[in-house]
Amino acid sequence: MHPLSFSIAHALPETVLAIGALALVLVGAIRGEKSAGLVAELAIGVLALALVVIFVGAKSSADVFEGAFVDDQFARFMKVLVLIGSLVSLVLSRDFLQREGIDLFEFPILILLSTLGMLLLTSANSLISLYLGLELMSLALYVVAAFHRDNLKASEAGLKYFVLGALSSGMLLYGASLIYGYAGTVQFDGIAKALTAGPQIGVVFGLVFLLAGLAFKMSTVPFHMWTPDVYEGAPTPVTAFFASAPKMAAVAITLRVVTDALPGLAHEWRQIVMFISIASMALGSFAAIGQTSIKRLMAYSSIGHMGFALVGLAANTAAGVQGVALYMAIYLVTTLGVFAVILAMRVQGKAVETISDLSGLARTNGWMAFFMAMLMFSLSGIPPLAGFFAKYYAFLAAVQAGLTPLAVIGVLLSTVAAFYYLRIVKIMYFDDPAPAFDVAPLSVRVVMAVSTALVFLFWVYPAPFVTAAANAAKAFAF
């Protein structure tokens, strides 16, 4: 096979998205504003095709494009999660954008371009491809955050995200340049070979700056400050997108950088990851308690959950990678379900976002209350729901790696976080009813039901998910 054909065969999902996005730009330009619905449906088709291509495409692992791009089981696992997050977010956005009068053909194209960046990021095998993927992902995210131009909160959210995102990109680039200066190569395997002698002060500085940039993309402490404001200000489907797909890509590349490029600095980066993990779990658990907006609560919840996922990364073992992969898969499904419920929170055609609007939901919409309750129980880690197993695998990997104190802190902070999740259940089932919600669109109800079913029935047949996560972990040599 010709080298270029071989490379494209291993980068087929990215190729599908790139060609699809370019074609849809032409469709939008030729047909004008009337094309919004068609472009959105075609974009959903392109994402679905990319998903199918992953399952039927190349199964072997390979480094292609001069070693800048790696296609292995871990990359494919995380790409499936990214594409599901993008696909569901786009499906959820259709009715919302039409109601708000912002149904423009550019929106699905931006989602496609951002998703392409995420897929490139997940397979990045050099500092340059890492940066290219990161920027392609981020630039589209800045625009969709402020997509509702007539809304002051959305414009503010987009500006905050852009300014802080530019700062984080600069930090990441500075860290990458320091590492390149000491290693003499941008390839991850070359960096790993060059830095076997042990930590030098300049490399440690580079590591800190690199992880700072990645921590911003994961929205972990101390680079979380943008998250609550952007989650609250951005249109709700955009917030659902932020909370799902970009998180998968950011965690995937962080894991790949520290395990593939910096195994010789394991002692140093594990300390940083443990600090970020504990600080994120603590902030996510305590700061969410006083929130009145459901979207701000989910912002702090996401910060906390990234902290829990990083417990598995700190283990620096195959079991730890399996724990991270499984945690992210379960987090994705649960979060998409919760945002489907938030999108269904409309009274007389107007969106409502305060937690008190859920009062007495069990008496006005029993099924929706049940779905939300199951998702809240899962997020808090109550057995036998999927969220319990997510935390179990992450904490077990930490204990097996000798990080028992970290796992104990995680369990204690998980108990604190359970308070605000269970408070929502109490409000829905025991408080006086608030005005009933309008009937939600079919797509929103389907996402709610499917997410809840997956979370609720995970313990019945977990083998496919656990096995897939274990196979993904085999991509790394520990």
N, C-alpha and C positions, 0 to 999 in steps of 0.2 A: 504493500500500500504506500502511496505517495506520502511523504512526511506531513504535508499540509492537510491532506484528506484525513490522516490519522489524528492530527491535532483537532480538526473540526469535529470528528466523530466523538472525541472525548469532551468537546465543548458544545455539544449539540443544543442543550437547553438555552445556553447563552445566545447561540446563533439564532435560534427560533425567536427569542425575545427581541434581539437587535433588529432582525428583518421585519418582525411584526410591528415594532414601534415606528420604524421608518415608513412602512406601508401605511400605517394609520395616520401619520402626519400628513401624508399625501391625500388620504381620504378626507381628513378634516379640512385641509386647505382647499380642496376642489369643491366639496359639498357645503362648506361654510358651517354656520351655527346649527343648521338643521341636522347635522350629522352626529350630534352628541350621543343619542341613543344607540345608533349603529356602531359608532366607534367603541362605546362601552361594551356592547355585546361581543364585538370582534376581539376586544382586549381580553375579555373573560375567556374567549375561545383560545387565544394565543397562550394565556397562562395555563389553561387546561392541557393544551398540546405540549407545552414545555414539561408539564408534570408527567404526562404519558411517556415522553421521550426519555425521561430519567429511568422509568421502569423497564422500558423495552430496549434502551440503548446499550452502550458498551458497559460490560460488567467488570472488566479487568481494571486494575489501577495503573495509572501512567502519569508521568510528568511530561507536559507538552509545552509548545511555544517557548523553546529554549529553557525549559525548567521554570518558567515564571508562573505556570498554571498546573495545579495538581488535581487529578480526578481519581478519588478513592472512595471507599465505602462511607467514611465519615462525611466527606463533602456531599455525597449523594443524599445521605440521611438528612443533613441540615438543609440542603436545597429543597427537599420535599416539604419541610416545615416552612421555609421562606415562601414557597409558591402557594401553599395552602393558606398562609396568613394573608398574602396579597390577593389571592382569588376571593376569599371570603370577605375581606374588607371591601373589595370592589363590588361584590354582589350586595353587601349591606348598604353601600353608598347610593345606589340607584334612586331609591324612593326619596331619601333625604335631600339629595342635590336638586331633584325636581321640585320638591316642596319649597326649598329655600331660594329657588330661582337662580341657582349657580350651576346648572347642568350644562357644562361646557365640554367640548370634545378634548380639550387639553388635559383634563383631569385623569382619565384612564391612561393617556400616553405618559404622563408624569409618573404614574404608578408603575407602568411597564419599565420605564427607564431606571427608576429607583430600584426596582426588583432586579434588573440586569446588573446594577452595581452590587447588590447584595450577593448575587450568585458568583460574580467575579471575586468578591471579597472572601466568600466561603472557600474558594479554590485557590486563593492567592498563595504563591510559594516563593515570593520575593518581596522586598520592601517596596519596590516600584509598583508591582501589580496590586499590592495591599493598598497603596495610596490612591491609585487610579480607581479601584473598586469603591473605596471609602468616599471619595469625592463625587463619583457618579451617583452613588446612593444618596449622599447628603444634599447635593445641590437641588435635586428634585424634591426632597423632603422639606427644604426651606420654603419652596414655592407652595406646596400643598398645605403647609401649616397656615399660610396667610391666604388661602384660596378664596375665602369669603371676604372679598376686598371691602365691601361696605360695612363689615362688622369690625368695630374698633378693637374688640378683644382678640379676634383672629389676626388682625394686622400686627397687634402688639406681640402676640405669640410668635408669629413668623419672624419679626425683627429680633426678638430676644434669642430665638433659636439660631438665627443666622449669625448674630454677633458672637455668641458664646461658641457656636460651632466652628466659626473661623478661628477663634482663639485655640480651641482644642486641636484643630487640624495643624496649626502652627507648632503646637507643642509636640504633636506626634511626629511631624516632619523633622523637627529639631532632634528629637530622640533617635529617629531612624538615621539621620545624617551622622550622629555621634557613633552609633553602632557600626555604620558603614565605614567610617573613618578608622576604626580599630580593627574591623574584620577584613576590610579590603574587598568585600563582595556584598551584593544585595540579596543573593540566593540564600534561602533559609538553611539548606544543608551546608553551604559554604561557611555561613556565619557560625553554625554549630561546631564545625571543625576548627575554625580560627580561634574560637573562644574556649577551647578545652583547657587552656592553661590556668583558668580561674578568673575571678573577677578583678578587673582593673577599675580604678575610680571613674574614669571617663565612660566606660561601658555601663557601669551601674547608674550613672547619671542618664545615659541614653535609655536604659531600661525603664527608669522612673518616668521620663518624659513620654516614652512610647506607651507605657501602660496608662498614663494619665489621659492621653488622647483616646485610647480604647475604652477607658472607664467612662468617659463622657458619652460615647455612643451607647454604652450599656446602661447609662443613667444610674451609676453607682456613686456612693459617697466617696470623696468630697466633690464630685463633679455632677451632682444631681440637680443643681439649683434651677435649671431650666424646666425640669420635668413637670412640676405641678402647674405652673403658669401656662405652658404649652398644651398640656393635656386639657386644661379647662378652657383655654381660649380657642383652640383649633376646632373646626367642625367635627362633630362626634365620629363620623366614619373615618376621618383622618386620624383622630385619636386612637381608634381601634387599630388602624394600620400601624401607627407608631408603637403601640403596645405589643404588637405581634411580630411581624416580619423583620424589621430592623434589629430587634433584640436577638433573633436567631442568628443573623449574620454576624453581629458584634461579638456574641459569645463564641461562635465558631472560630472566628479569626483570632480572638484572644487566646483560645485554647491551642490553636495551631502555632501561633507565634512562640508561646512559652515552651511548648513541648518539642517542636521541630527545630526552631532557631536558637533557643536559649536553654538547652538542657544542662549546659555547664554552669549556668547561673541559677540552678533550681533553688538553692538555699536562699538567694536574694529575692527572687520573684515570688516564692511561696510566702515570705514574710509580708510582702506588699499585698498579695492576694488575700491573705488571712485578715489583714487590717481592713481592706476594702470590704470584705465579706461581713466581718463583725459590725463595722460602722453602718453598712447598708441595712443589715438585718435590724439593728437597733433603731436607726432613724425610721425605717419603714414601719416598724412595730409601734413606736411611740407617737410619731408625728401624725399618723392617720387617725388617732383616737378622737381628736377634737374637730375633725373635718365635717362640714355640713354639705358640701358638694360631692356627689357620687363620683364625678370625674377626677376631682382632686384626691379623693380617697383611693381611687384606682391608681393614681400616679404614685402615691406613697406605697401602695401595695406592690407595684411593679419594682420600685427601688428595693423593697424588702425581699422580693422573690429573686431578684438578681443576686442578692447577697446569699440566699440559700443555695442557689445554683453554684456559686463560686466555692462553696464548701467542698463540693466534689472536685473542682479543679485544683484546690489546694492540696488534695491527696496526692496528686501527681502519679497516679497509677491507672492501669486499664480500667479497673472498677470505678475509679473516679470519673473517667471520661464517659463510661457507660451511664453513671449516675447523672452527669451533666446533660447528656443527650436525652435521656428519659425525662429528666426534669423539664427541659425546654419543650419537649413534645406535649407533656401534660399541661404545662403552663399555657402554651399556645391555645390548646383546645378550650381550656377553662376561660381564658381571657376573652376569646372571641364570643363565647356564650354570654359572658357578663355584658359585653358591649352591645350585643344584640338586644338584651333586656333594656339597657340604657336608651338605645334607639327607639324602643317601643314605648318609652315614657313620654307620651304626648297627651295633653288634655285640651280638647276642643281645637285640635290642629296646631297647638303650640307646644314646643319641646319644653320639658321641665327637667331639672337636673339636681334638685336637692334631695337628700336622703329622706327627709320628712314626706316627700311626695309618694314614697312607697308605703306609707302608713295604711294598715288594714288591707293590703293588697290581696291577702288570702280570701277576703270576703268579696272583693270586686272582680278578681281574676285569679282563681285558684291555681290554674296550670302555670301561669307566669310566676306566681309566688313559689310554687314547688320547684320550678326550674332554677330560679334565683337562689332559693335556699340550698339546693344541692350544690350549686356552683360555689356558694359561700362556704359551705362545709368542706368542699374540696380544697379551696384556697387556704383554709385554716388547717388543713392536714388531718381531718378527722377520718378514722378508718370506718368502713372499708373502701372509701372513695379514692379515686386516682391520686389526688393530692397527697394522701398519706404515703402512698408507695413512692411518689416523687421524692419526698423528703427522706423516706426510709433508705432508698438507694444512695442518695447523696451523703447522708450522715453515716451510713454503714461503711462507705468507702473511706471516709475521714477516720473512723475508729480503727479500721484495718491498717491505715497508714500511720497509726500512732498519734493522731490528732484528736484524741478523745475530748480534751477541753473545748476545742472548737465545736465539736458535735453537741456537747452539753449546752454551750452558749446558744447554739442554734435551736435546740429543743426548748430552752427557757424563753427565748425571744419569740418563738413560734406560738407559745402559750399566750404571751402578751398580745400578739397580733390576732389571736382567735377572738379577743374581746370585741373588736370593731366589726369583724365578720358576723359574729353571732348576734351583735346588736342589730344589724340589718334584718336578720331573721326574726328577732323579737319584734321589731317595728312592723314588719309585714304581717305577723300572725297575731299580735296581741294589742296593737294600738288601734285607736278609732280610725275608720276608713277615711282616706283623703278622696278627692274627686277621682272617679274611675278613668282609666286610660282609654284612649281611642283603640280601635281594632288595629293591630300591627299588620304591616304588609306580610304576605306569605313567606317571602325570602327570610325576613327577620325571624318569624316564628319557626321556620325550618332550622335555621342556625341554632336558635335557642334549644330546640328539642334534640337535635343531633349532638350538640356539645354536652348536654346533660346526660344523654344516653351513654356516650363514650366515657364520661367521668363516672357515672353510676355503675356501669357494667365492666369497667376495667378489671376489677378483681376476679370476675368470672372467667375471663380468658385473656390474661396479660401476656401470654407467651410470644405472640408475634412482635409486640412492641419491645419487650425486654430483649428478645433475640436480635432484633434489628439494631437496638442500641449497643448490644454486646459486639455485634459484627462491626459497627461503626468504630468502636474503640480499638479494634484490631488493626486499624490503619496506622496506629502509632506504635513505635518500638520503645518499650520501657525497660 
